[in-house]
Structure formats: C-alpha cells, structure tokens
Amino acid sequence: MKKFNTSTCSLIISVILLGVPAYAATIKGVVSYEGEVPNLKPIDMGADAICLSKHGSAVMPQILVLDENKKMANVLVQIVSGLPKQEYPVPTEPVVLTQEGCQYHPHVVGVQVGQTVKVLNPDGTLHNVHALCKVNAEFNLAMPKFRTEMTKVFDKVETMFPIKCDVHPWMAGWVAVLAHPYFNVSQTNGAFEIANVPAGTYELEAWHEKLGTQKASVTVTADETKEVNFTFSRP
Amino acid sequence: MPEPQERHYNINKLNLLFAVASITLLGCLVWMFQNDFDREWKGYQARFRDLEIEKTRVAYDLETHRVEAQADYQTLESDLKTAQINFQAQCSKFDDVKKEISAKETEHQILDQRYRVTKAELDAAKFDYEDAIGKGKSDVSKVQKHYELLQGQIGELKKFLDANQEILTAKQGIVDDCASQLKALERKEHEFSRQSDVLLRKLKKIDPNEMDFTNQIGGLVRDLPVIDFANPKYKIEQVVLKDITEDVNYMQVPRVDRCTTCHLGIANPEYKDASQPFTTHPNLELFLAKDSAHPLEEFGCTVCHGGRGRGTDFVSAVHTPSSEEQKKEWEAKYHWHEIHHWEQPMLAKPFVQAGCFKCHSDASTIKGAEKLNLGLKLIEKSGCYACHLIDKYKDWPKPGPDLTHLAAKTTKQWAYHWIEDPKSFRHNTWMPSFFNQSNTSDEHSKIRGEQEIHAIVQYLFSQSEPFALDKIPQVGNPPNPLGNPEKGKEIVSSVGCFACHQIEPQPSDTKRDRQSLLREQGPNLIGLGSKTSVEWVYQWLKDPNRYHPETKMPNLRLSDQEAADAAAFLVQDNNLSFNKNPVPPVDEKIVDEITKGFLSKIMTQSQVSAKLAQMPLEEKLSFSGQKLIAQYGCYSCHNIKGFENYKPIGTELTEEGSKAADRLDFGFIDIEHSKQEWFAQKLKDPRIFDHSKIKAPDEKLRMPNFQFKDEEIEAIVTAILGFVKDKPASTILPQQTPEHRYVMEGEAIIRQFNCQGCHIIEGEGGAIRPEVAKWLQDYQGRSETEANAMVASFSPPNLAGEGKKVQAQWLFGFLHQPTTIRPWLKTRMPTYHFNANHLNALVKYFSALDKEEFPFADQVEPQASGEEYEEGKKLFSQDYFSCGSCHIIGEKMPSGTPEKWAPDFALAFKRLKPEWIKQWIKNPQALSPGTKMPTFFDPESFDAAGPEDVLNGDENLQIKALRDYILTLSNNQSAPKPAPAPASAAPQPPATSQ
C-alpha cells in the first residue's frame, strides 16, 4: 500500500514537472437546440412520499434541459483526439454526485481515472447507486437512510455509462471516466469551457444522452481562446 | 603340364559363380541391414535432436543473459568477487593455522589412542587390586601402587586431551568464520543459476559439441547397426494403452500409439512454433499435458484422431489429407497413398472434433468442440434422427407439426405450394424440399411430381379429423372480434415469443451458430397470415397442446384479450403472391399411372386394370397419397393418421462413422472415395448418387434437400463421423456417477425445450436478451446504451446457482405450474407440458449441477430469539434497509410501478434455501451480476458496512437476523415462531394467495 502511494506521488510530481509548457489556451462555446421543443411529461414521484415532499412543483425529467433561449444543459464536451500520450495528474478534489429530491445532481458528470467520486444521499430515503458500467466493475450499492455518504473510484477509461436507482426508476445519471482533464459539461445557459489546453489541433466531441454525438475540429495556439458552438436537433 | 582333371564342370567357372553369388548375397545382407537400419523416423529424430540442441542452447543463453542482466545478480557477482578477494587476502594467512590444525589433529589422535590403552590397563589394574584385597593376597601394596600410578597417568592424559580439543576448536572457528561469508554467497549464486545449470547439463547430454570425449564416442557407437539394440539414441517411442483396445479380427488388443516417435514436441509447449511433425499440440490445457483431462499416457493419440498407432512411417500411420492440394503435396513428398485395409483412417483436420463424440456421446454440448456441437444441434433442428435412427436421440419427439387436424389450420392450396417448395414461402424453414430435385427435374418427373403432391394433399385432408376452433370473444356494438394488432405487437415483443421465434427474413449471409439457433426453436413466423386464420392462431396461443399434444410450444397463459391482440398482430404478416400462385390441375392420366404403379406391387396386371376402372379419382388420389407418404417418410417427422406404427425410413446412423467407405454407393460421381466426401455430397445434394442411373420413380433416392451451407455440412459430417461403434472401456470414460447422469439428462431436456432461449444456463443462452433490449427502447423509451445496460435485470434470470438457491420441492411445483415471481419482468415463464419424468430430471439436474444434496438437503429451521427478531425487524424497516420499498410482502404491494418491484417475501420460506438467503443479503451482485438488488454490505468494507446501532454492529449477526425475520413473513404455519416478543411487535403474517 505504501509503495503504491509513493509511486503515485512520484508520478504526479513528475507529470507536474514535465507538463508545464504552454498550457493556456481555452476552448469554449455554447450548445443550442434547434427545432420543436418536445413536450416532456413531468415525473410521477408518487412511488415515494419522501421524494414527492422535496418538490413544490412538478418535476421535469432531466433528459432535455433547455433555457428560454433553447440553450442546452447536460451536454458533455471533451477532446477525443489530438492530445499527446501522457499521464495527467489526478485531481485530489473529489467529484460530488448528490441524490437530492430523488434526482441526480449533476445529471451528467465527467471524472478522471482514479479520481474520487463522492456520492451523497441527503434525501433520507433508500437509494441505491447502480453503476451500469461495462469496462469498470459494475456495482450496485445501497444507500439506506443511515448512510449519507460513500466514495467510489473508477480505474478505467469508459465514456458515458448510466447510473441508476432501482428504487426510483426515473432516476438516471450519466458518467464519463476520462484519462485527461479536458472536458466540461454545459451549464443551464448552454455554456461550456475547457481551460488550460496545450496548443495543438484537436477533435472535440459533444455528447447528449438522447440526441447523440457531434464532432468538431479545433486548432488552438498558446494563450488563445477559441469558440466552438454545437447545435443539436431531433433526428 | 598337369593332367586336366576329368570333371563335368569347370572349376574356374564354378569359383567365379560362387564368388559372384557370395558377393551378391553379402550385398543383399548389407542391403537388408541398411534397409532395416535406415528408417524414416530416424531422420525425424535426428532433425528433432538438432532442433532440441538449438532450442536448449538458445534457452541456456537466454537464461544466462537473463540472470546476468539482473541487478541483484550483478551485485551478488561483485560481492562474490570481493568476498573471494577477501578470502584470498584474509584467509590465506590461516593456511599456517590449517597446517597447525592438521598437526594438532594428528597429535590429538595419538593422545586419544594412548588414553584408550591406558584406560584399559587401568581397568585391568583395578581388577587385580580388588582381587588382591578380596583374597588377601600378599602383593596388595605392589598392585595398589601400579593402580595409583595408572590413575595418575590417566588424569594427566585427560587434561592434555581437553586442552588440545579447546585449541583445535578455537583455531577451526577462526578458519570457518573467514570462509562462511564466501560460502553463503556461493550458495546464493547457485540459486540464481539453478535453471541454467539444468540446461547446461541437458546440453552436455545431447550436444556433441558440449560432450566429453568418451560420451562423443559412445554417442557414435550406440547407434551403429546391430549394436543399436542395447541403448540407442534414436528409438521408437510408444504409449501402450491397456484400457483402450483395438479390434483386430475378433480380438481386442491394447492400443499402441507410436505417434510420438516422430511427433516429438507434441506435449512440450516449447515447440509451439516448430514445423511439423514437431509442433506442439494446439490445446495442451485440454489434451496431453499430465494435469489435463486427457493425459498422453492414458489416452494416447489415435483414440481421438484415428489412424494406425502402430505405424511408424508417414504412410503406414494412415494420415488423411485435409484438402486436395494437401493430398497432392503429400503424394509428392511422402509417396502418400490410401491404406484401404485400415478401417479408421486418421480424421482429416476439418473433422477432427468427431473424435470427441465416442466418449462424450451423452453430453449435449462438448466444451471446446464447437464444430461438433453445431453439427449435433443442426441434426436436432433438421430432425435427421426422425428418419435415421440415432441412438442419442431415440426418445426425441418428432420435429414437425402434427397434421392430424390439418384442415382446421390451412387450405389445400397452401399445402400444395408448401410441399412443392417450402422455401418459397419461408426461405429459412427447416422443412426440406422433396420435389424438383436433381433426380426429378426432367420433364416427366416434374409433371408426375405435381400429381404426387395432389395425391399427398388429398390424403392429408381426407384423413384430417375435425377440430373445432374457439371463437374469438366478441365485443362492442355491433359486436366485433377482439384483437388490436398494435397491442398485439407489444405483447409479442414483450412476453417472450422472440426467445424461440423470429418474424423477419434472415439476410442470406446469416451464419447460423448455436446461439442463433436458439431463436430458431419455433418457426420463423413470416407469412403466417397466408398460412392460417386468426382464429387458429388465437386457439393455438390459448392452448397449443389441444391442437398438437406433443408440441414443444408452451402455454404463455395469455388472457383472451392478450391472445386476440397477439393473433391479430401475427396474421398481419402475409405472403399474398405465394397463395396467388396457380395450382396445376389434377391430371387423371398421370394419377392413374401413379396408382397403377402402386397397385401392381400387390396384384396382377388384370386385377390392377379392373381395380383402377372402378376407383373414383378421389380414391385414386387418396390411395396414392398414402403410398407416397410412406415412400417419402413424411410420417417420420409429422403425426399423420394411418401411420402410427410405421418405422422410420432412413439408414440408421448410430454407427455410421465406423462404416467402411466401400460400403457406400458412389454411383457415377467422380469424387474421392472417402466417407466424409460421400456424406458431404449427400448433404449438399441428397439425390446426386442417382446421377445417370436408370431407375423407376419409386426406386429413386428420396432424401429431401435441406439446403445446408458448406460450413453447416462440415459440422454435420463431423458429427456423423463421430457416430462410431468402438466405444472405449468405461474406465476412461467421464465418471459415470449418478450426478453426472442427472446433469446429462437435464441438459437433454433443456435442449429439447430450449430453456436457453430465455435463461442463461451453464453460462450459455439468454438468446432473448437483444429482443428485451429492443423492447426497452421501443416501449420503455430507453436509449440504446441505457437499454443494453439494463437488459440483464429485465430479462429472464440467469440460472447459475439455481440448485443452491431454491428448494427442490418448490422447483418441482414451479416447473409444473409457474407463478409470477418477478413482477417487473414482462417476459413470463410459460407453462410447459412437462411430464413427471421431465420435472424430476430437471430438479435433479439443478441439484447435481450445484453439487447440492438430493432430494432434500436438511432444511434448517431458523430460530430467532426475541432480541434477534426485534433487531431483524428494525433492519427491515424504512429507517434501515427499507426492504418494503421494493419487495412485495404477501398482498402488500410496494409503491410505484412494477418496474421497481422485487420478489414476494411470502414466497421465501417455501422457495429459498435459508443458507442462500444469507449469501444473497451479503452480496447479491456476486451471485447474480447486474441484479437490481443493491448490496447493503459493501464487500470492500464489509466490517463497517452495517449500521453500528444494531446487534453491536456485527454484520454477520445482522444478516442472520434479517434472514430470520424475512422467513417469518411467509404465510406458512410452520414458519418459525419468534420467541416471546412484545405483543405489539408480534408479526402479522399477511394472508397471501398466489
């Protein structure tokens, strides 16, 4: 165990030392939706009184979240090719996934290989965290009322697998486990931003759970900010 | 001049003759020796020896390099060097000490000697002294003096000796200490080089360059002619197999396999890349290796591969080429030719798996023999066993549908077209084609064939017994029959029809394998609307056994509404052009000809004419139809009235693989005269051996055409070649324990009823899963990724560990009359028409598979003390594990939709084994990966997983308490009563009715 820690530390240090040059470009943009907005039915949370009590008004499903300007949230944008082959330092800060009001927040989440994922259950009801991954080891852990927090680490690259709660079938979240830090999930205003990108030419991919993926190519020089926008529509 | 002797012969000539004769004879002798000495296999052994030397040398070099490259070794070497130098420097000065030691040792020995002598003298003196005192002798004082003198001497000597010993030990100690470090290092070095030492020793034994001179000479001499009987380097290697005999003209002799004489690297993984004949066997895990299932010493080679084990050259070992090119190559290279007198030639490479069957004939699938497995499955699917008796399938049901009530199902017109060319209706039907084949494609046969079909149809419909179809319930005003095709589609997609059926054409390049064949258990339902009526489909869905008592189609317990909807959907798919095809008219002239043919076999010519004249057309058709059904053997696959006691028409295939090729009729077809070629041709075109033969219509070959693809033919031929008569002795067969038998019997039933269409059993099956994923997408709004991720928990369960999980008695009842256990599944366990034998066999199968005791393992009655019961109840409650969130408890349904529900606790007591419940609560994912049941006790931190405030945080006690509490929830009188508990907390077992 001790050996593992030292080697990980030395790896991180060497990566930090080696990887300093020209990390300053930023790729940002906005994800928009085009076309008729589908009429989504609100979620019936009647199955669990606790879930129901957490919401004042009707709860809409998270499969398509748009703001008034039809900007899309929950789109994961990542660099899929063009990055130099190297190990990237794993952030020590955990990614937090909260089960609140019987929904996952955030709905789409990206983590790095080896990064800790902290799952919280402030709902005070039984949830189970069923990670339906194929590359990483599948798990299905219960979080009864008395267990409000647990942590998990994914150790292999695997993009977009669902996390479900079998007690509340409407609950679904999406996870991407990536080898590098160059990804971002669009905010409610559709904006995303990938910072500290080394100069180079990359292929970007935007993923949405229902509307598929889109690709774009982008070249950035050091200290440059490039804008790349994505537009999704129903097939 | 000497007088010439008077002889009748010329002595010189005679001398010459003798000389020539002796030289010739000598030459012959030498030639004989030479011929006997120069054997083909010696060349291989010499080549192998070179290869071995090369390999060993490489391995030795690699090993030496590997060792030398190790940092540890390098340190060791330098340490060793230092130690040697130190030893030289420091310990050399001890050379003098050593000399001293050796001098001292000599001295010590002399002293010791003297001591012993003096001791003996002393003993004698002591006796003399005692004797003198006792007898009062006069010289007492003299004797006493002598005794005391000796006593003094011995004391002195002892002192010297001890001192000497001390000096010796001390000096030796100095020397030993100095060498000890060196010795330890030397030992360490030896550890490192052990492997390379072994290799070096081997090299010294086999490589002339490494041998010492005497061995070199020995190596040369031991292989010389005549002398080589003693201990030659090159010799025949053989395995003698007492338990696997060979039939040599009415005598069973032990099999002797000499294959390893040339195949020298066969069991050695190091020769993986060597060329033939030295290559390693491709699967040492399963064969040849000592710890494999088939060690070389016990099984040899020819028991699986065939061929002549005693043969020691390429031709006499009866190798079989795998292709025409290989045959040509062998003929050129080895002068290969067929050895006709050897009945079991080696199996050609494509058919090598045939060898597995003779020992594993009772298995449904033979692990590792995929081609053979496919062949067996195709034989089952095509129903070969119905016409050709095959011992393995002697109890199997007929593969085709029952025709007893045919008129209720379809029309004469449809039946005509179907018999004429089944594949024009369903391109991938298993019904083979009888008409318009290679021996019946001439003009007259075609016309005759049309009338034959008319006759068969006439017989089938005239014999069809009445069958009342249930009316589909009517609703509405004006009343309409029930049935909404849209809803029907959803039912068909969800209840499980697609585990056995498909309703779409298959692309022509579809490769059938065992997994895809699971979904061909029932017919492909394309065109169903053109074949039969909606009423028939409705009736069939409601109760398949009413129409066909032996059908494998189970009852899905559909409600009237569901059945009507499904039927409405199923008949939507039709093939109008097929029904519109005109049927050629009945031609009485040709019908007469056919009838006459059959009549003249039983009566005289004039009787025939008289009989024919008084027969109406329908009778002629019906009479000929019956004879034709007997001729083509339709009854072998279908139940047909009037043919209840007929025997199958084909050649028995149980021992077909042992048949000699010369007993097969190759006709005028120019192919290689081998069994496999004949079988392959027969399967490709069953009528081919009639080619250019003159035969009457009823003498022609009649095997129908299944239109197999080439790779399917190869698989079936593999299976047929495996059907042999020489079964090895039971000592080498897989162990015939009762458990083994139960597993084999169970597997056969599972195969017949296609349980693996839905369930994963022994790691195979679950063919319906892609369809469940499709249903999740089409009807549950899931995306493809989501559907594929969730499919396991919405599909029929994986039955791994079923024997450990459920109680045998419950399983028996469930298989007989299934009830809903998993309310969230749309696929339902159908009701099969299992008889008691089937049920018992299946229950035994699951027990035997999990090595559970049968019939009933001791049922442990869980005993919950008052405290345990209370704690169990607490864990069960909403504040803790909240089991009721998902599980049904008798009549109390959980909230929400059935999608999230879980099995009823009321079933647990009768259904589950108590020990299994504990395992399940502990780690459900380990027992059923992908299950919806979450893990409450994270195995990664088990000791901290349970709540701290229940049962002192002891996880194992918590699991037991929860299990015991759950068992009290069953509506069962014998459920364990909790020990005295507060009245308010007493369980109220809900009244359940399933």
Interface residues (C-beta under 8 A of the other chain):
Chain A: G46 A47 D48 A49 T125 L126 N128 V129 H130 L132 K134 E138 F139 N140 L141 A142 P144 K145 F146 M150 M160 F161 P162 K164 D166 V167 H168 P169 A172 E209 K210
Chain B: S783 T785 E786 A789 M790 S793 Q878 D879 Y880 F881 S882 S885 C886 P894 S895 G896 T897 E899 K900 P924 Q925 P929 G930 T931 K932 M933 P934 T935 F936 D938 P947
